[in-house]
Amino acid sequence: MTPTTEPFPTALPELTQAWRSASFPDATLAIANDDLWTLVSQRDWDFAGGMEGWATAYSGHQFGHFNPVLGDGRALLLGETADGREVQLKGSGPTPFSRGGDGLGTLGSMVREYVVSEVMHAAGIPTTRIAAVFRTGEEIARNGRREPGGIAVRVATSHIRVGTFQFARLLDEHRDEHAVLPALAQYTLQRIVGEPGGRDAEILRHAVQTQAALIAKWMRVGFVHGVMNTDNMSLAGETIDYGPCAFVDTFDPTAKFSSIDAAGRYAFGQQPSIAMWNLARLAEALCGTSLDVEVDEANAILQTFPDLYHDALAQEFGGSLPPDGVDLRRWWKENAAERSTEDAPCNPPRIPRNYEIENAVEAATRGDVNVATELVASVKEKRTNDQKWQDPGPPEEGTGPYVTYCGT
């Protein structure tokens, strides 16, 4: 990808606010993620005086309820790499959108996103990625205990979300000049859709197509995002904002892990319907404005999602789905060969068990990040013949349900 327009803060200043991160004079590099780190390592990563960037604004439906002003509460957009990908800090301190929060992150939560996003990347699933994790040298209070602080350097094709369009529409509705939404649409057409000057309806069509493919890939590896709010759906079609995510052990449509999803709105099997619900909110943000998107056309585009999704799902699984209740990893091991072709291998790389990821996170919290980097390396390098990296199996009976929290 090569940059074709100005960076987001320059092109759309109404959707950003210049800001400086908190100061971390004792920050040190904990994890450098190989090729991604080389893209950003030329920057001056001196956190002592804070780092200049931009907090971006967006709205969002959170568990179905609309919040008009959300935005980056603990993140800061720094700029772009040479090939046009956006670079963002996570856990870098409060911003104008923190809503009373401290804007900080734990080292464990940043390491967790690094591990899970690299597993997803190794499985061929579009995702934001972590280029580096820093220790802040400070401790912060989380979940009743003190934990070491951490900052992640995230790289994404774009951080434009469904919620970005929702916020832009709100801005235009309260301004004499309705200029923000059209500018955002043109920026998205050029930078994400790849159709500069194209019709605005192509934004919705692109989102429907990429999300159908993305959710099908999630299902293949048993990924449960956990917090599929409209502010967590990327227009670039990448997995973003991992928060309370997890991987299912057994193929169970009702599986949920997030501590704040008591009703199971974002359960494993609900993800396709929630994706379509979010896309309908994008359509609402586009229709009835100065954009070239008519309601009938938007509805027709939305109605293509089910077929696109089911076709993608069949391709990902090489046919029918696993039966409910089967151990997904073992099912893949037993069935991958007969369901794959030379052109379309279905079997994903080894997907770590949730407790393996937690072991890596806990080790990092104690000061040892090697467990996390070794786990990632084992997946990326496909060390399936190494006894150390064989699937250890599901957690022992009696260990209790696995619960995740919005730590990132």
TORKOL-4160 file (C-alpha; in steps of 0.2 Angstrom, whole numbers, padded with zeros to 4 digits, m for minus):
408
<pt num="1" X="0000" Y="0000" Z="0000"/>
<pt num="2" X="0007" Y="0017" Z="m0004"/>
<pt num="3" X="0000" Y="0033" Z="0003"/>
<pt num="4" X="m0012" Y="0042" Z="m0010"/>
<pt num="5" X="m0018" Y="0057" Z="0001"/>
<pt num="6" X="m0013" Y="0067" Z="0015"/>
<pt num="7" X="m0012" Y="0059" Z="0032"/>
<pt num="8" X="m0029" Y="0058" Z="0042"/>
<pt num="9" X="m0026" Y="0072" Z="0054"/>
<pt num="10" X="m0021" Y="0084" Z="0040"/>
<pt num="11" X="m0035" Y="0078" Z="0028"/>
<pt num="12" X="m0049" Y="0078" Z="0042"/>
<pt num="13" X="m0044" Y="0090" Z="0056"/>
<pt num="14" X="m0062" Y="0091" Z="0062"/>
<pt num="15" X="m0060" Y="0073" Z="0067"/>
<pt num="16" X="m0044" Y="0074" Z="0077"/>
<pt num="17" X="m0037" Y="0084" Z="0091"/>
<pt num="18" X="m0018" Y="0087" Z="0093"/>
<pt num="19" X="m0012" Y="0080" Z="0109"/>
<pt num="20" X="0003" Y="0075" Z="0119"/>
<pt num="21" X="0005" Y="0058" Z="0127"/>
<pt num="22" X="0009" Y="0057" Z="0146"/>
<pt num="23" X="0027" Y="0057" Z="0151"/>
<pt num="24" X="0036" Y="0041" Z="0154"/>
<pt num="25" X="0054" Y="0045" Z="0158"/>
<pt num="26" X="0058" Y="0027" Z="0163"/>
<pt num="27" X="0050" Y="0018" Z="0148"/>
<pt num="28" X="0060" Y="0004" Z="0140"/>
<pt num="29" X="0057" Y="m0007" Z="0125"/>
<pt num="30" X="0050" Y="m0024" Z="0130"/>
<pt num="31" X="0045" Y="m0032" Z="0113"/>
<pt num="32" X="0050" Y="m0028" Z="0096"/>
<pt num="33" X="0040" Y="m0036" Z="0082"/>
<pt num="34" X="0053" Y="m0040" Z="0069"/>
<pt num="35" X="0048" Y="m0033" Z="0052"/>
<pt num="36" X="0035" Y="m0021" Z="0059"/>
<pt num="37" X="0048" Y="m0014" Z="0071"/>
<pt num="38" X="0060" Y="m0009" Z="0057"/>
<pt num="39" X="0046" Y="0001" Z="0049"/>
<pt num="40" X="0044" Y="0012" Z="0065"/>
<pt num="41" X="0061" Y="0011" Z="0073"/>
<pt num="42" X="0068" Y="0026" Z="0065"/>
<pt num="43" X="0056" Y="0037" Z="0076"/>
<pt num="44" X="0063" Y="0044" Z="0092"/>
<pt num="45" X="0054" Y="0033" Z="0105"/>
<pt num="46" X="0059" Y="0045" Z="0119"/>
<pt num="47" X="0044" Y="0045" Z="0131"/>
<pt num="48" X="0052" Y="0056" Z="0144"/>
<pt num="49" X="0044" Y="0072" Z="0137"/>
<pt num="50" X="0028" Y="0064" Z="0130"/>
<pt num="51" X="0025" Y="0061" Z="0112"/>
<pt num="52" X="0015" Y="0072" Z="0100"/>
<pt num="53" X="0001" Y="0065" Z="0090"/>
<pt num="54" X="m0018" Y="0066" Z="0088"/>
<pt num="55" X="m0033" Y="0059" Z="0097"/>
<pt num="56" X="m0046" Y="0054" Z="0084"/>
<pt num="57" X="m0065" Y="0057" Z="0087"/>
<pt num="58" X="m0079" Y="0044" Z="0084"/>
<pt num="59" X="m0096" Y="0039" Z="0090"/>
<pt num="60" X="m0102" Y="0021" Z="0093"/>
<pt num="61" X="m0116" Y="0010" Z="0097"/>
<pt num="62" X="m0110" Y="0001" Z="0113"/>
<pt num="63" X="m0120" Y="m0015" Z="0116"/>
<pt num="64" X="m0134" Y="m0007" Z="0105"/>
<pt num="65" X="m0134" Y="0010" Z="0114"/>
<pt num="66" X="m0128" Y="0025" Z="0105"/>
<pt num="67" X="m0115" Y="0036" Z="0112"/>
<pt num="68" X="m0112" Y="0051" Z="0102"/>
<pt num="69" X="m0095" Y="0055" Z="0108"/>
<pt num="70" X="m0082" Y="0042" Z="0111"/>
<pt num="71" X="m0065" Y="0044" Z="0103"/>
<pt num="72" X="m0047" Y="0038" Z="0107"/>
<pt num="73" X="m0048" Y="0038" Z="0126"/>
<pt num="74" X="m0031" Y="0030" Z="0128"/>
<pt num="75" X="m0023" Y="0030" Z="0111"/>
<pt num="76" X="m0014" Y="0043" Z="0101"/>
<pt num="77" X="m0011" Y="0043" Z="0082"/>
<pt num="78" X="0007" Y="0047" Z="0078"/>
<pt num="79" X="0007" Y="0047" Z="0059"/>
<pt num="80" X="0011" Y="0035" Z="0045"/>
<pt num="81" X="0024" Y="0022" Z="0040"/>
<pt num="82" X="0033" Y="0025" Z="0023"/>
<pt num="83" X="0021" Y="0013" Z="0015"/>
<pt num="84" X="0006" Y="0023" Z="0022"/>
<pt num="85" X="0000" Y="0012" Z="0037"/>
<pt num="86" X="m0005" Y="0022" Z="0052"/>
<pt num="87" X="0005" Y="0021" Z="0068"/>
<pt num="88" X="m0004" Y="0023" Z="0085"/>
<pt num="89" X="0001" Y="0022" Z="0103"/>
<pt num="90" X="m0010" Y="0013" Z="0115"/>
<pt num="91" X="m0010" Y="0016" Z="0134"/>
<pt num="92" X="m0001" Y="0032" Z="0132"/>
<pt num="93" X="m0011" Y="0042" Z="0145"/>
<pt num="94" X="m0027" Y="0053" Z="0145"/>
<pt num="95" X="m0034" Y="0062" Z="0130"/>
<pt num="96" X="m0049" Y="0074" Z="0128"/>
<pt num="97" X="m0059" Y="0058" Z="0125"/>
<pt num="98" X="m0054" Y="0048" Z="0141"/>
<pt num="99" X="m0071" Y="0052" Z="0150"/>
<pt num="100" X="m0062" Y="0052" Z="0167"/>
<pt num="101" X="m0051" Y="0037" Z="0164"/>
<pt num="102" X="m0032" Y="0037" Z="0166"/>
<pt num="103" X="m0029" Y="0033" Z="0148"/>
<pt num="104" X="m0016" Y="0020" Z="0154"/>
<pt num="105" X="m0013" Y="0002" Z="0150"/>
<pt num="106" X="m0005" Y="m0013" Z="0158"/>
<pt num="107" X="0010" Y="m0022" Z="0151"/>
<pt num="108" X="0000" Y="m0038" Z="0152"/>
<pt num="109" X="m0015" Y="m0031" Z="0141"/>
<pt num="110" X="m0003" Y="m0024" Z="0128"/>
<pt num="111" X="0007" Y="m0041" Z="0127"/>
<pt num="112" X="m0010" Y="m0050" Z="0126"/>
<pt num="113" X="m0015" Y="m0040" Z="0111"/>
<pt num="114" X="0002" Y="m0043" Z="0103"/>
<pt num="115" X="0001" Y="m0062" Z="0105"/>
<pt num="116" X="m0017" Y="m0063" Z="0099"/>
<pt num="117" X="m0015" Y="m0051" Z="0084"/>
<pt num="118" X="0000" Y="m0061" Z="0079"/>
<pt num="119" X="m0009" Y="m0077" Z="0080"/>
<pt num="120" X="m0023" Y="m0070" Z="0069"/>
<pt num="121" X="m0010" Y="m0063" Z="0057"/>
<pt num="122" X="m0002" Y="m0080" Z="0055"/>
<pt num="123" X="m0019" Y="m0088" Z="0052"/>
<pt num="124" X="m0021" Y="m0076" Z="0037"/>
<pt num="125" X="m0034" Y="m0065" Z="0046"/>
<pt num="126" X="m0034" Y="m0046" Z="0042"/>
<pt num="127" X="m0029" Y="m0037" Z="0058"/>
<pt num="128" X="m0021" Y="m0023" Z="0066"/>
<pt num="129" X="m0004" Y="m0028" Z="0073"/>
<pt num="130" X="0008" Y="m0023" Z="0087"/>
<pt num="131" X="0025" Y="m0017" Z="0081"/>
<pt num="132" X="0032" Y="m0015" Z="0099"/>
<pt num="133" X="0028" Y="m0015" Z="0117"/>
<pt num="134" X="0036" Y="m0004" Z="0130"/>
<pt num="135" X="0037" Y="m0005" Z="0148"/>
<pt num="136" X="0032" Y="0012" Z="0156"/>
<pt num="137" X="0042" Y="0009" Z="0172"/>
<pt num="138" X="0027" Y="0014" Z="0182"/>
<pt num="139" X="0013" Y="0004" Z="0190"/>
<pt num="140" X="m0005" Y="0006" Z="0188"/>
<pt num="141" X="m0021" Y="0000" Z="0198"/>
<pt num="142" X="m0031" Y="m0013" Z="0188"/>
<pt num="143" X="m0044" Y="m0026" Z="0195"/>
<pt num="144" X="m0039" Y="m0023" Z="0213"/>
<pt num="145" X="m0020" Y="m0025" Z="0211"/>
<pt num="146" X="m0005" Y="m0015" Z="0205"/>
<pt num="147" X="0002" Y="m0020" Z="0188"/>
<pt num="148" X="0016" Y="m0014" Z="0178"/>
<pt num="149" X="0011" Y="m0001" Z="0165"/>
<pt num="150" X="0013" Y="m0004" Z="0146"/>
<pt num="151" X="0012" Y="0005" Z="0129"/>
<pt num="152" X="0009" Y="m0003" Z="0113"/>
<pt num="153" X="0014" Y="0003" Z="0096"/>
<pt num="154" X="0000" Y="m0002" Z="0084"/>
<pt num="155" X="0000" Y="m0002" Z="0065"/>
<pt num="156" X="m0016" Y="m0002" Z="0055"/>
<pt num="157" X="m0021" Y="0001" Z="0037"/>
<pt num="158" X="m0033" Y="0014" Z="0044"/>
<pt num="159" X="m0041" Y="0017" Z="0061"/>
<pt num="160" X="m0057" Y="0023" Z="0052"/>
<pt num="161" X="m0072" Y="0015" Z="0060"/>
<pt num="162" X="m0091" Y="0014" Z="0057"/>
<pt num="163" X="m0091" Y="0026" Z="0072"/>
<pt num="164" X="m0080" Y="0038" Z="0063"/>
<pt num="165" X="m0094" Y="0040" Z="0050"/>
<pt num="166" X="m0107" Y="0041" Z="0063"/>
<pt num="167" X="m0098" Y="0055" Z="0072"/>
<pt num="168" X="m0095" Y="0064" Z="0055"/>
<pt num="169" X="m0113" Y="0064" Z="0051"/>
<pt num="170" X="m0117" Y="0071" Z="0068"/>
<pt num="171" X="m0105" Y="0085" Z="0066"/>
<pt num="172" X="m0112" Y="0090" Z="0049"/>
<pt num="173" X="m0130" Y="0090" Z="0056"/>
<pt num="174" X="m0124" Y="0103" Z="0068"/>
<pt num="175" X="m0114" Y="0114" Z="0056"/>
<pt num="176" X="m0119" Y="0126" Z="0043"/>
<pt num="177" X="m0107" Y="0118" Z="0031"/>
<pt num="178" X="m0110" Y="0100" Z="0028"/>
<pt num="179" X="m0092" Y="0096" Z="0023"/>
<pt num="180" X="m0085" Y="0083" Z="0035"/>
<pt num="181" X="m0094" Y="0068" Z="0030"/>
<pt num="182" X="m0091" Y="0071" Z="0011"/>
<pt num="183" X="m0072" Y="0074" Z="0015"/>
<pt num="184" X="m0072" Y="0058" Z="0025"/>
<pt num="185" X="m0081" Y="0048" Z="0011"/>
<pt num="186" X="m0068" Y="0054" Z="m0002"/>
<pt num="187" X="m0054" Y="0050" Z="0010"/>
<pt num="188" X="m0061" Y="0032" Z="0013"/>
<pt num="189" X="m0064" Y="0029" Z="m0006"/>
<pt num="190" X="m0046" Y="0034" Z="m0010"/>
<pt num="191" X="m0036" Y="0026" Z="0005"/>
<pt num="192" X="m0047" Y="0011" Z="0009"/>
<pt num="193" X="m0058" Y="0006" Z="m0005"/>
<pt num="194" X="m0046" Y="0011" Z="m0018"/>
<pt num="195" X="m0058" Y="0020" Z="m0029"/>
<pt num="196" X="m0053" Y="0039" Z="m0029"/>
<pt num="197" X="m0068" Y="0049" Z="m0035"/>
<pt num="198" X="m0079" Y="0033" Z="m0035"/>
<pt num="199" X="m0097" Y="0033" Z="m0029"/>
<pt num="200" X="m0100" Y="0035" Z="m0010"/>
<pt num="201" X="m0111" Y="0019" Z="m0010"/>
<pt num="202" X="m0095" Y="0009" Z="m0014"/>
<pt num="203" X="m0090" Y="0013" Z="0004"/>
<pt num="204" X="m0104" Y="0002" Z="0010"/>
<pt num="205" X="m0102" Y="m0011" Z="m0003"/>
<pt num="206" X="m0083" Y="m0013" Z="0002"/>
<pt num="207" X="m0087" Y="m0014" Z="0020"/>
<pt num="208" X="m0100" Y="m0027" Z="0018"/>
<pt num="209" X="m0088" Y="m0038" Z="0007"/>
<pt num="210" X="m0074" Y="m0036" Z="0019"/>
<pt num="211" X="m0083" Y="m0039" Z="0035"/>
<pt num="212" X="m0092" Y="m0055" Z="0027"/>
<pt num="213" X="m0075" Y="m0062" Z="0023"/>
<pt num="214" X="m0067" Y="m0056" Z="0040"/>
<pt num="215" X="m0081" Y="m0064" Z="0051"/>
<pt num="216" X="m0080" Y="m0080" Z="0041"/>
<pt num="217" X="m0061" Y="m0081" Z="0045"/>
<pt num="218" X="m0065" Y="m0078" Z="0063"/>
<pt num="219" X="m0076" Y="m0092" Z="0064"/>
<pt num="220" X="m0063" Y="m0104" Z="0056"/>
<pt num="221" X="m0051" Y="m0101" Z="0071"/>
<pt num="222" X="m0065" Y="m0100" Z="0084"/>
<pt num="223" X="m0061" Y="m0081" Z="0088"/>
<pt num="224" X="m0074" Y="m0072" Z="0099"/>
<pt num="225" X="m0071" Y="m0053" Z="0098"/>
<pt num="226" X="m0081" Y="m0050" Z="0113"/>
<pt num="227" X="m0085" Y="m0031" Z="0110"/>
<pt num="228" X="m0092" Y="m0029" Z="0093"/>
<pt num="229" X="m0098" Y="m0011" Z="0095"/>
<pt num="230" X="m0099" Y="0000" Z="0080"/>
<pt num="231" X="m0083" Y="0010" Z="0086"/>
<pt num="232" X="m0074" Y="m0007" Z="0085"/>
<pt num="233" X="m0078" Y="m0011" Z="0067"/>
<pt num="234" X="m0064" Y="m0005" Z="0055"/>
<pt num="235" X="m0068" Y="0001" Z="0037"/>
<pt num="236" X="m0052" Y="m0007" Z="0032"/>
<pt num="237" X="m0059" Y="m0024" Z="0036"/>
<pt num="238" X="m0046" Y="m0028" Z="0049"/>
<pt num="239" X="m0048" Y="m0035" Z="0066"/>
<pt num="240" X="m0046" Y="m0021" Z="0079"/>
<pt num="241" X="m0048" Y="m0017" Z="0097"/>
<pt num="242" X="m0045" Y="m0035" Z="0104"/>
<pt num="243" X="m0050" Y="m0031" Z="0122"/>
<pt num="244" X="m0060" Y="m0045" Z="0130"/>
<pt num="245" X="m0057" Y="m0057" Z="0115"/>
<pt num="246" X="m0054" Y="m0076" Z="0117"/>
<pt num="247" X="m0054" Y="m0092" Z="0106"/>
<pt num="248" X="m0067" Y="m0106" Z="0109"/>
<pt num="249" X="m0061" Y="m0123" Z="0114"/>
<pt num="250" X="m0077" Y="m0132" Z="0108"/>
<pt num="251" X="m0087" Y="m0126" Z="0093"/>
<pt num="252" X="m0101" Y="m0118" Z="0103"/>
<pt num="253" X="m0112" Y="m0104" Z="0095"/>
<pt num="254" X="m0116" Y="m0098" Z="0113"/>
<pt num="255" X="m0098" Y="m0096" Z="0119"/>
<pt num="256" X="m0095" Y="m0079" Z="0127"/>
<pt num="257" X="m0080" Y="m0074" Z="0138"/>
<pt num="258" X="m0082" Y="m0055" Z="0141"/>
<pt num="259" X="m0086" Y="m0050" Z="0159"/>
<pt num="260" X="m0097" Y="m0037" Z="0152"/>
<pt num="261" X="m0107" Y="m0047" Z="0140"/>
<pt num="262" X="m0119" Y="m0056" Z="0152"/>
<pt num="263" X="m0133" Y="m0057" Z="0139"/>
<pt num="264" X="m0121" Y="m0065" Z="0126"/>
<pt num="265" X="m0125" Y="m0051" Z="0113"/>
<pt num="266" X="m0107" Y="m0054" Z="0106"/>
<pt num="267" X="m0107" Y="m0073" Z="0108"/>
<pt num="268" X="m0097" Y="m0083" Z="0095"/>
<pt num="269" X="m0112" Y="m0088" Z="0084"/>
<pt num="270" X="m0120" Y="m0070" Z="0085"/>
<pt num="271" X="m0105" Y="m0062" Z="0077"/>
<pt num="272" X="m0112" Y="m0063" Z="0059"/>
<pt num="273" X="m0128" Y="m0055" Z="0063"/>
<pt num="274" X="m0120" Y="m0042" Z="0074"/>
<pt num="275" X="m0108" Y="m0038" Z="0059"/>
<pt num="276" X="m0124" Y="m0035" Z="0048"/>
<pt num="277" X="m0132" Y="m0024" Z="0062"/>
<pt num="278" X="m0116" Y="m0013" Z="0063"/>
<pt num="279" X="m0116" Y="m0012" Z="0044"/>
<pt num="280" X="m0134" Y="m0006" Z="0044"/>
<pt num="281" X="m0128" Y="0008" Z="0056"/>
<pt num="282" X="m0115" Y="0013" Z="0043"/>
<pt num="283" X="m0129" Y="0013" Z="0030"/>
<pt num="284" X="m0139" Y="0025" Z="0041"/>
<pt num="285" X="m0124" Y="0037" Z="0043"/>
<pt num="286" X="m0122" Y="0037" Z="0024"/>
<pt num="287" X="m0140" Y="0039" Z="0019"/>
<pt num="288" X="m0151" Y="0055" Z="0019"/>
<pt num="289" X="m0135" Y="0066" Z="0017"/>
<pt num="290" X="m0127" Y="0075" Z="0003"/>
<pt num="291" X="m0118" Y="0058" Z="m0001"/>
<pt num="292" X="m0122" Y="0048" Z="m0016"/>
<pt num="293" X="m0131" Y="0034" Z="m0007"/>
<pt num="294" X="m0149" Y="0031" Z="m0009"/>
<pt num="295" X="m0159" Y="0021" Z="0004"/>
<pt num="296" X="m0165" Y="0007" Z="m0008"/>
<pt num="297" X="m0147" Y="0005" Z="m0015"/>
<pt num="298" X="m0140" Y="0004" Z="0003"/>
<pt num="299" X="m0153" Y="m0009" Z="0008"/>
<pt num="300" X="m0149" Y="m0019" Z="m0008"/>
<pt num="301" X="m0131" Y="m0019" Z="m0003"/>
<pt num="302" X="m0134" Y="m0024" Z="0015"/>
<pt num="303" X="m0145" Y="m0039" Z="0009"/>
<pt num="304" X="m0129" Y="m0046" Z="0000"/>
<pt num="305" X="m0121" Y="m0049" Z="0017"/>
<pt num="306" X="m0129" Y="m0066" Z="0021"/>
<pt num="307" X="m0124" Y="m0074" Z="0005"/>
<pt num="308" X="m0107" Y="m0067" Z="0005"/>
<pt num="309" X="m0104" Y="m0073" Z="0022"/>
<pt num="310" X="m0110" Y="m0091" Z="0019"/>
<pt num="311" X="m0100" Y="m0092" Z="0004"/>
<pt num="312" X="m0085" Y="m0086" Z="0013"/>
<pt num="313" X="m0089" Y="m0098" Z="0028"/>
<pt num="314" X="m0090" Y="m0113" Z="0016"/>
<pt num="315" X="m0073" Y="m0109" Z="0008"/>
<pt num="316" X="m0065" Y="m0106" Z="0025"/>
<pt num="317" X="m0071" Y="m0123" Z="0032"/>
<pt num="318" X="m0070" Y="m0132" Z="0015"/>
<pt num="319" X="m0088" Y="m0137" Z="0016"/>
<pt num="320" X="m0099" Y="m0140" Z="0031"/>
<pt num="321" X="m0096" Y="m0134" Z="0049"/>
<pt num="322" X="m0090" Y="m0144" Z="0063"/>
<pt num="323" X="m0104" Y="m0151" Z="0074"/>
<pt num="324" X="m0108" Y="m0141" Z="0090"/>
<pt num="325" X="m0098" Y="m0147" Z="0105"/>
<pt num="326" X="m0083" Y="m0154" Z="0096"/>
<pt num="327" X="m0065" Y="m0148" Z="0101"/>
<pt num="328" X="m0061" Y="m0136" Z="0086"/>
<pt num="329" X="m0043" Y="m0138" Z="0086"/>
<pt num="330" X="m0044" Y="m0157" Z="0086"/>
<pt num="331" X="m0057" Y="m0157" Z="0073"/>
<pt num="332" X="m0046" Y="m0147" Z="0062"/>
<pt num="333" X="m0031" Y="m0159" Z="0065"/>
<pt num="334" X="m0042" Y="m0174" Z="0060"/>
<pt num="335" X="m0051" Y="m0166" Z="0045"/>
<pt num="336" X="m0040" Y="m0152" Z="0037"/>
<pt num="337" X="m0032" Y="m0163" Z="0024"/>
<pt num="338" X="m0048" Y="m0169" Z="0016"/>
<pt num="339" X="m0056" Y="m0152" Z="0017"/>
<pt num="340" X="m0041" Y="m0143" Z="0009"/>
<pt num="341" X="m0035" Y="m0141" Z="m0009"/>
<pt num="342" X="m0018" Y="m0135" Z="m0015"/>
<pt num="343" X="m0026" Y="m0118" Z="m0019"/>
<pt num="344" X="m0036" Y="m0117" Z="m0004"/>
<pt num="345" X="m0029" Y="m0124" Z="0012"/>
<pt num="346" X="m0041" Y="m0123" Z="0026"/>
<pt num="347" X="m0032" Y="m0128" Z="0041"/>
<pt num="348" X="m0026" Y="m0114" Z="0052"/>
<pt num="349" X="m0010" Y="m0114" Z="0061"/>
<pt num="350" X="m0010" Y="m0120" Z="0079"/>
<pt num="351" X="m0021" Y="m0108" Z="0089"/>
<pt num="352" X="m0015" Y="m0107" Z="0107"/>
<pt num="353" X="m0027" Y="m0111" Z="0121"/>
<pt num="354" X="m0033" Y="m0097" Z="0131"/>
<pt num="355" X="m0024" Y="m0103" Z="0146"/>
<pt num="356" X="m0008" Y="m0103" Z="0136"/>
<pt num="357" X="m0010" Y="m0085" Z="0131"/>
<pt num="358" X="m0014" Y="m0081" Z="0150"/>
<pt num="359" X="0002" Y="m0089" Z="0155"/>
<pt num="360" X="0012" Y="m0078" Z="0143"/>
<pt num="361" X="0003" Y="m0063" Z="0150"/>
<pt num="362" X="0006" Y="m0067" Z="0168"/>
<pt num="363" X="0024" Y="m0071" Z="0164"/>
<pt num="364" X="0026" Y="m0054" Z="0156"/>
<pt num="365" X="0018" Y="m0046" Z="0171"/>
<pt num="366" X="0031" Y="m0054" Z="0182"/>
<pt num="367" X="0045" Y="m0047" Z="0170"/>
<pt num="368" X="0047" Y="m0061" Z="0158"/>
<pt num="369" X="0041" Y="m0057" Z="0140"/>
<pt num="370" X="0050" Y="m0072" Z="0132"/>
<pt num="371" X="0035" Y="m0084" Z="0135"/>
<pt num="372" X="0025" Y="m0072" Z="0124"/>
<pt num="373" X="0038" Y="m0070" Z="0110"/>
<pt num="374" X="0041" Y="m0089" Z="0110"/>
<pt num="375" X="0023" Y="m0093" Z="0109"/>
<pt num="376" X="0021" Y="m0081" Z="0094"/>
<pt num="377" X="0036" Y="m0088" Z="0086"/>
<pt num="378" X="0030" Y="m0105" Z="0087"/>
<pt num="379" X="0014" Y="m0101" Z="0078"/>
<pt num="380" X="0022" Y="m0090" Z="0065"/>
<pt num="381" X="0036" Y="m0103" Z="0061"/>
<pt num="382" X="0023" Y="m0117" Z="0062"/>
<pt num="383" X="0033" Y="m0127" Z="0074"/>
<pt num="384" X="0020" Y="m0141" Z="0074"/>
<pt num="385" X="0033" Y="m0155" Z="0075"/>
<pt num="386" X="0041" Y="m0148" Z="0091"/>
<pt num="387" X="0034" Y="m0158" Z="0105"/>
<pt num="388" X="0035" Y="m0142" Z="0116"/>
<pt num="389" X="0022" Y="m0133" Z="0104"/>
<pt num="390" X="0010" Y="m0147" Z="0102"/>
<pt num="391" X="m0008" Y="m0143" Z="0107"/>
<pt num="392" X="m0009" Y="m0146" Z="0125"/>
<pt num="393" X="m0028" Y="m0149" Z="0125"/>
<pt num="394" X="m0042" Y="m0140" Z="0133"/>
<pt num="395" X="m0041" Y="m0134" Z="0151"/>
<pt num="396" X="m0043" Y="m0147" Z="0165"/>
<pt num="397" X="m0061" Y="m0151" Z="0171"/>
<pt num="398" X="m0065" Y="m0140" Z="0186"/>
<pt num="399" X="m0055" Y="m0125" Z="0181"/>
<pt num="400" X="m0070" Y="m0114" Z="0179"/>
<pt num="401" X="m0076" Y="m0103" Z="0165"/>
<pt num="402" X="m0063" Y="m0092" Z="0156"/>
<pt num="403" X="m0067" Y="m0074" Z="0159"/>
<pt num="404" X="m0060" Y="m0059" Z="0149"/>
<pt num="405" X="m0059" Y="m0041" Z="0153"/>
<pt num="406" X="m0058" Y="m0025" Z="0143"/>
<pt num="407" X="m0040" Y="m0022" Z="0147"/>
<pt num="408" X="m0034" Y="m0014" Z="0131"/>
